[in-house]
Amino acid sequence: MPLAMSRPWKHPKTGIYQLRKVVPEELRKIVGKREEKVSLQTRDPAEAKVRHAKALAELEARWANLRAGPKPLTEREAHQLAIVSYDRWLEQYRDNPSQQTNWDIGVGHRLFCPPPTREEKGAARAQSVDLCSPEPELYTIARMEQACLEAADGYLSAHGFSDDWQNRRTMARAIGAAIQRASLVLAKLAKGETVPGFPFPNLSVSRGASVARSPGRAVTFQDLLDGWAAERRPVAKTVYEWSRVIRELEKYLGHTDVHRLTAENLVDWKRALVAAGLRAKTIQGSKLSPVRAILQWGLQNKLVSSNAAEGVSLDVKAKQGERKRSFTDEEAKIILRAARSENDPVKRWVPWVGAYTGARLSEICQLRREDVLKVEDIWCMKLVPEAGSLKTSGSERVVPVHPALIESGFLNFVVGIKAGPLFAALSPDKFGKRGGNGTKMIGRFVRQLGLKDPRLSPSHSWRHRIKTLGRKHGLAQDILNAITGHGSKSVADSYGEFPVEALYRELCKIPALQLQDSKITEADEN
């Protein structure tokens, strides 16, 4: 059954759009209400879509942090969050940097410094310096500190951190440091100095000619991304990662104007990424593809006259020896034997579930107790977006529990958990996903077993293996795709449903691995 998607809601009296989203049941006591309502402060439906996408991403990120429970904010996390302040401050003044007068760089480094110690006061008195007398600078520092503290409240609330005194001060110090760095850059730009990452635009202007202006209204790369996101409604992580790509491109170009982008600019950027050592697959899939997608959206919506990224690509064909492969039977046995002796739930069960379902590691790591249940008297695992975001719409599915998993004690492990995530010890990232830390843990675990072949993926090779075994043992292709969550090959494949009984019947064609030692004893030979 298709799931209802969150969309801007128009207030029947005021006409102002809102974001309205039901609070997940497990968070209602913490949030204190059943539904979140956020005014989008616009009556324009197109603008409402853009603002709705931003507000929804912020809301889901905050819920993800609330699920993780109250936690102290580390300095590293605070500085990571404060990057937004740095970028916004630069963007606000970069065209006219001398207009930045709100932040005093002369005292910015003194924000949130500890008060003078007794020894420092004594030394000051000996030099006839009164540290207790008011200085004009102290009022400026107090004003700047208060602005950072007020800004910190928004960051903490948006990302689900507790707003205690320590977290608030840690976040405010990081914001102050970010704005100080940005203001120092602006001070150099105001003097005409060259700053890495902020080159002056190349303007080819002949004598007597006027500078050509971009056609139509000014359009930034962020405008295109916001519009694309409002229509496509991707997961918050995609918006976050694509925003980073856009900032990288803007930094390379030295401007944010989409109309000034040329195919030659993108070719040069591609060469720079290659020279920096990035893999072709990363450049093609994670850098060029997002830019091409948002430019195509802009073209379709009459915001740009052409897609400058069209035709700019790399050859990402796997070379000999680079193509990922399945685990062999012997490699699978090595991993499952080692996992069977582990006490850590992640190392113990994630490889086993992967071996007999072919599910993605992120899907396994976000499984909850309520996702393992009987359907038509058959034990199954439900992979649903309520547990965490899924790769595609076809990834939402039901997968029967293989008899080998039951015999190994997986259901006993599940029953021992009252509610919530099966692998709660895995801390989620800012988007609520446990797969990142799970991938690192399983990667180290498998490599330490001596499986060093770079063509093996410690987690994804199970997915290759289930496809290999499906072909070997004659599983129906459409059912195999339904088990692994791969898309339909044709419209006909999408008709009808996949009964659990049929899924279980086909999955059971894959035999359980015999993990006993295969050595033949002398008594057996006799």
C-alpha positions in Angstrom: 0.0 0.0 0.0 1.5 3.4 -1.0 2.4 5.6 2.0 1.0 9.1 2.3 3.5 11.8 1.6 3.8 15.0 3.7 2.9 18.1 1.7 2.3 21.8 2.5 -1.1 22.3 4.1 -3.0 25.5 3.3 -4.8 27.0 6.3 -8.5 27.4 5.3 -8.9 30.9 6.9 -5.5 32.7 6.5 -4.4 30.9 3.3 -0.9 30.6 4.7 0.8 27.2 4.2 2.0 25.0 7.0 4.1 21.9 7.5 1.9 19.4 9.5 3.3 16.0 10.4 2.2 13.5 13.0 4.7 12.9 15.7 5.9 9.3 15.9 4.3 7.5 18.8 7.6 6.8 20.6 8.5 10.6 20.6 5.2 12.0 21.7 6.1 12.2 25.4 9.3 13.9 24.6 7.9 16.3 22.1 4.8 16.9 24.2 2.3 16.8 21.3 0.8 14.5 18.7 1.4 16.7 15.7 4.1 19.2 14.7 2.8 22.4 13.0 5.3 24.8 11.4 4.2 28.0 9.6 5.8 28.3 6.2 4.9 32.0 6.2 3.8 32.2 2.6 0.6 32.0 0.5 2.5 31.2 -2.7 2.2 27.4 -3.4 5.5 27.2 -5.3 7.4 28.9 -2.5 5.6 26.8 0.1 7.0 23.6 -1.6 10.5 24.9 -1.3 10.2 26.0 2.3 8.3 22.8 3.2 11.2 20.6 2.0 13.7 22.6 4.2 11.4 22.5 7.2 10.7 18.8 6.8 14.4 17.9 6.6 15.1 19.9 9.8 12.2 18.3 11.5 13.3 14.7 10.6 16.8 15.5 11.7 15.6 16.7 15.1 13.4 13.6 15.6 16.4 11.4 14.7 18.4 13.0 17.4 15.5 12.8 19.9 15.3 9.0 19.2 19.0 8.8 20.2 18.1 10.3 23.6 19.5 13.3 25.4 23.2 13.6 24.8 25.9 16.1 25.4 27.1 18.1 22.4 30.7 17.6 21.7 32.9 20.4 20.4 33.4 18.5 17.1 29.7 18.2 16.6 29.2 21.9 17.4 31.8 23.0 14.9 30.3 20.8 12.2 26.9 22.3 12.8 28.4 25.8 12.8 29.6 25.4 9.2 26.1 26.7 8.2 26.8 30.0 10.1 30.1 30.3 8.3 28.6 29.8 4.9 25.6 32.1 5.5 27.9 34.9 6.8 30.1 34.8 3.8 27.1 34.6 1.4 25.5 37.6 3.0 28.5 39.9 2.5 30.8 38.3 -0.1 29.7 40.7 -2.9 30.2 43.8 -0.7 32.5 42.6 2.1 33.2 46.1 3.5 29.6 46.3 4.5 30.2 43.7 7.3 30.3 45.9 10.4 28.2 43.9 12.8 31.1 41.6 13.9 34.2 43.1 15.4 37.1 40.9 14.4 39.3 42.7 16.8 37.6 41.1 19.8 36.0 38.1 18.1 38.8 35.8 19.4 38.0 36.8 23.0 34.4 35.5 23.1 33.6 33.1 25.9 37.1 33.3 27.3 37.3 32.4 31.0 37.5 35.3 33.5 40.9 36.3 34.7 42.4 34.1 37.4 43.5 35.2 40.8 47.1 35.2 39.7 46.3 37.2 36.6 44.5 39.8 38.7 47.4 40.0 41.0 49.9 40.5 38.2 47.6 43.2 36.7 47.4 45.1 40.0 51.2 45.0 40.2 51.3 46.7 36.8 48.5 49.2 37.9 46.0 47.6 35.5 42.4 47.4 36.7 40.8 44.3 35.2 37.6 45.0 36.9 37.1 48.5 35.3 34.6 48.5 32.5 36.1 48.6 29.0 34.2 49.7 25.8 35.3 46.4 24.3 33.5 44.4 27.0 30.2 45.7 25.9 30.9 44.7 22.3 32.0 41.2 23.5 28.8 40.8 25.6 26.7 41.8 22.6 28.4 39.3 20.3 28.2 36.5 22.9 24.5 37.1 23.4 23.9 36.9 19.7 25.8 33.6 19.5 23.8 32.2 22.5 20.5 33.1 20.9 21.6 31.5 17.6 22.7 28.4 19.5 19.2 27.8 20.8 17.9 27.3 17.2 20.7 24.9 16.4 20.2 22.8 19.5 16.4 22.6 19.0 16.6 21.8 15.3 19.0 18.9 15.8 17.5 17.4 19.0 20.2 18.3 21.5 19.2 19.2 25.0 19.4 23.0 25.6 21.2 22.8 29.0 23.8 25.4 29.9 26.8 23.4 28.7 25.4 22.4 25.3 24.3 26.0 24.8 27.7 27.4 25.6 29.5 24.8 23.4 27.3 25.6 20.4 27.6 29.4 20.9 31.4 29.2 21.0 31.4 27.2 17.8 29.1 29.8 16.1 31.4 32.6 17.3 34.4 30.8 15.9 32.7 30.2 12.6 31.6 33.9 12.2 35.1 35.1 13.2 36.7 33.0 10.5 34.2 34.2 7.9 34.7 37.8 9.0 38.5 37.5 8.6 38.0 36.3 5.1 35.6 39.2 4.3 38.1 41.6 5.7 40.8 40.4 3.3 38.3 40.5 0.4 37.4 44.0 1.3 41.1 45.0 0.8 41.2 43.3 -2.6 43.4 40.5 -1.3 43.3 37.1 -3.0 41.8 34.4 -0.8 41.9 30.7 -1.7 38.5 29.5 -2.8 37.3 33.1 -3.5 38.8 34.1 -6.9 37.7 37.2 -8.6 35.3 36.5 -11.5 36.8 36.6 -15.0 35.1 39.5 -16.7 35.9 40.0 -20.4 34.7 43.6 -21.0 35.8 45.5 -24.1 36.2 49.3 -24.0 32.9 51.0 -24.1 30.9 47.7 -23.7 28.7 47.1 -20.8 28.9 44.0 -18.7 26.3 41.4 -19.8 23.7 40.6 -17.2 22.3 37.1 -16.6 19.0 36.6 -18.4 15.9 36.7 -16.2 15.9 36.9 -12.5 19.0 35.8 -10.5 18.9 32.1 -9.9 21.4 30.3 -7.6 22.3 26.7 -7.4 20.5 26.5 -4.1 17.3 27.7 -5.7 17.5 24.8 -8.1 18.2 22.3 -5.4 15.3 23.6 -3.2 12.9 23.4 -6.2 14.0 20.0 -7.1 13.7 18.7 -3.5 10.3 20.2 -3.1 9.0 18.2 -6.1 11.0 15.0 -5.7 10.8 14.8 -1.9 14.1 12.9 -1.4 15.3 11.8 2.0 17.0 14.4 4.2 20.4 12.8 3.7 20.2 13.3 0.0 19.4 17.0 0.4 22.3 17.4 2.8 24.8 15.6 0.6 23.7 17.4 -2.6 23.9 20.8 -0.7 27.6 20.0 0.1 28.3 19.2 -3.6 26.7 22.6 -4.6 28.9 24.4 -2.0 32.0 22.7 -3.4 31.1 23.7 -6.9 30.3 27.3 -5.9 33.6 27.5 -4.0 35.4 26.3 -7.2 33.6 28.7 -9.4 33.7 31.7 -7.1 30.0 32.5 -7.6 26.5 31.1 -7.1 24.9 32.3 -10.3 23.6 29.4 -12.4 23.4 31.6 -15.5 27.2 32.0 -15.5 27.9 28.3 -15.5 29.3 26.8 -18.7 30.1 23.3 -19.8 33.8 24.3 -19.9 33.5 25.2 -16.1 32.2 21.7 -15.4 34.9 20.1 -17.5 37.5 22.0 -15.6 35.9 21.1 -12.3 35.9 17.4 -13.3 39.6 17.6 -14.2 40.3 19.2 -10.8 38.4 16.4 -9.0 40.4 13.8 -11.0 43.6 15.5 -10.1 42.6 15.5 -6.4 42.5 11.7 -6.6 38.7 11.0 -6.5 37.5 7.8 -8.1 35.7 8.1 -11.4 32.6 6.5 -9.9 32.5 9.1 -7.1 32.9 12.0 -9.5 30.3 10.7 -11.9 27.7 9.5 -9.3 28.3 11.8 -6.3 29.4 15.1 -8.0 28.3 15.5 -11.6 25.0 13.6 -11.3 23.5 15.9 -8.6 24.5 19.0 -10.6 23.1 17.5 -13.8 19.8 16.6 -12.1 19.1 20.1 -10.6 20.1 21.8 -13.8 17.7 19.5 -15.7 15.0 20.5 -13.2 15.8 24.2 -13.8 15.6 23.6 -17.6 12.2 21.9 -17.3 10.9 24.8 -15.2 12.2 27.5 -17.5 14.8 28.8 -14.9 17.8 28.1 -17.2 18.1 28.1 -20.9 20.3 24.9 -21.1 21.7 22.1 -19.0 25.5 22.9 -18.9 26.2 19.4 -17.4 24.6 17.5 -20.3 27.3 15.4 -21.9 29.9 16.1 -19.2 30.7 12.6 -17.7 33.4 10.0 -17.0 33.8 6.4 -18.0 33.0 4.5 -14.9 33.2 1.0 -16.3 34.8 -1.4 -13.9 38.3 -2.4 -14.9 39.4 -6.0 -14.7 39.7 -7.1 -11.1 37.6 -4.2 -9.8 34.1 -5.6 -10.2 32.5 -6.6 -6.9 31.8 -10.3 -6.4 29.8 -12.6 -4.2 31.2 -14.4 -1.2 32.1 -18.0 -2.0 30.8 -20.8 0.1 34.1 -21.1 2.0 34.3 -17.3 2.6 30.7 -17.3 3.8 31.4 -20.1 6.2 34.5 -18.3 7.6 32.3 -15.2 8.4 29.3 -17.0 9.8 31.4 -19.3 12.0 33.2 -16.2 13.4 29.9 -14.4 13.8 28.4 -17.3 15.7 31.0 -17.0 18.5 30.5 -13.2 18.9 28.7 -11.6 21.8 28.2 -8.3 20.2 24.7 -8.3 18.6 25.8 -6.5 15.5 28.7 -8.8 14.7 26.6 -11.8 15.7 23.5 -11.2 13.6 24.0 -8.7 10.9 26.2 -11.1 8.8 23.7 -13.9 9.3 20.7 -11.8 8.3 22.6 -10.5 5.3 23.6 -14.1 4.3 20.0 -15.4 4.2 18.1 -12.3 3.0 20.5 -10.3 0.8 19.2 -7.2 2.5 21.3 -4.0 2.5 23.3 -3.5 5.6 21.5 -0.2 6.4 18.2 -2.0 6.2 19.3 -4.7 8.6 20.9 -2.2 11.1 17.6 -0.2 11.4 15.4 -3.3 12.0 13.1 -2.9 15.1 11.5 -5.5 17.3 8.1 -4.8 15.8 9.5 -5.4 12.3 10.0 -9.1 13.0 6.5 -10.7 13.1 4.4 -13.5 11.8 2.6 -12.9 8.5 0.2 -15.7 7.4 1.8 -17.9 10.1 5.3 -17.4 8.6 8.0 -15.4 10.5 9.0 -12.4 8.4 11.0 -9.2 8.5 9.3 -6.0 7.4 11.6 -3.4 5.8 9.7 -0.2 6.2 10.4 3.6 6.1 9.1 4.0 9.7 12.3 2.2 10.8 14.5 4.5 8.7 14.8 5.8 5.2 15.1 3.2 2.4 17.0 3.5 -0.9 14.0 3.4 -3.2 10.2 3.0 -3.1 10.7 -0.6 -4.1 12.9 -1.2 -1.1 9.9 -1.4 1.2 9.1 -5.1 1.4 8.5 -8.2 3.5 11.2 -10.9 3.6 10.5 -14.3 5.2 13.0 -15.5 7.9 15.0 -18.3 6.4 15.0 -21.6 8.3 18.7 -21.4 8.8 18.2 -18.1 10.7 15.6 -19.6 12.9 17.8 -22.7 13.7 20.7 -20.4 14.5 18.6 -18.6 17.2 17.7 -15.4 15.6 14.1 -15.4 16.8 15.3 -16.0 20.4 17.5 -12.9 20.1 14.5 -10.9 18.7 12.1 -12.0 21.4 14.6 -11.0 24.1 14.2 -7.3 23.0 11.1 -5.7 24.4 10.7 -2.9 21.8 12.7 -0.6 19.6 15.8 -1.2 17.5 17.4 -4.6 17.4 20.8 -3.0 17.4 20.3 -0.1 19.7 24.0 0.1 20.6 24.7 1.4 17.1 24.4 5.2 17.4 22.4 6.8 14.6 23.8 9.6 12.5 22.1 13.0 12.2 19.6 11.5 9.8 18.6 8.7 12.2 20.4 5.9 10.2 22.5 3.3 12.0 24.0 1.9 8.8 27.0 4.1 8.8 28.5 2.9 12.0 27.3 -0.7 11.2 29.2 -0.6 7.9 32.4 0.4 9.7 32.0 -2.3 12.3 31.2 -5.1 9.9 34.0 -4.0 7.6 36.6 -4.2 10.3 35.2 -7.5 11.5 35.3 -9.2 8.0 38.7 -7.9 7.0 40.2 -9.1 10.3 39.2 -12.6 9.3 41.7 -12.5 6.5 39.3 -11.7 3.6 41.3 -9.0 2.0 40.2 -9.3 -1.6 39.3 -5.7 -2.7 36.6 -7.1 -4.9 34.7 -8.3 -1.8 32.5 -5.8 0.0 32.2 -6.9 3.7 28.5 -6.2 3.7 27.3 -5.8 0.1 28.8 -9.1 -1.1 26.0 -10.9 0.7 23.6 -9.1 -1.7 25.6 -10.4 -4.7 25.7 -13.9 -3.2 21.9 -14.1 -2.8 21.5 -13.3 -6.5 24.1 -15.9 -7.4 22.4 -18.5 -5.3 19.0 -17.5 -6.7 20.2 -18.3 -10.2 22.0 -21.5 -9.1 18.9 -22.9 -7.4 16.3 -21.7 -9.8 14.4 -19.1 -7.9 11.7 -17.3 -9.8 13.3 -14.1 -11.0 10.5 -11.7 -10.1 10.3 -13.2 -6.6 14.1 -13.0 -6.2 13.8 -9.3 -7.1 11.0 -8.9 -4.6 13.1 -10.4 -1.8 16.1 -8.2 -2.5 14.1 -5.1 -3.2 15.3 -4.6 -6.8 13.1 -2.8 -9.2 10.7 -4.4 -11.7 12.1 -5.2 -15.1 8.8 -4.4 -16.8 5.3 -3.0 -16.2 3.9 -6.6 -16.1 6.2 -7.4 -13.2 4.6 -4.7 -11.1 1.1 -6.2 -11.4 -0.3 -8.1 -8.5 1.2 -8.9 -5.1 3.9 -11.3 -3.8 2.2 -13.7 -1.3 4.4 -14.4 1.7 3.9 -18.1 1.1 5.4 -17.8 -2.4 8.3 -15.7 -1.1 9.0 -18.3 1.6 8.8 -21.2 -0.8 11.4 -19.7 -3.2 13.7 -18.5 -0.4 13.8 -22.0 1.1 15.3 -23.3 -2.2 18.5 -21.7 -1.0 20.1 -24.4 1.2 21.7 -23.6 4.6 25.4 -23.6 4.8 26.9 -26.5 6.7 29.3 -24.9 9.2 30.7 -28.1 10.7 34.4 -28.8 9.9 34.7 -30.6 6.7 37.7 -32.7 7.7 37.1 -36.4 7.4 38.4 -38.4 10.4 40.1 -41.7 10.1 37.2 -43.5 11.7 34.9 -42.1 9.0 37.2 -43.4 6.3 37.0 -46.9 7.8 
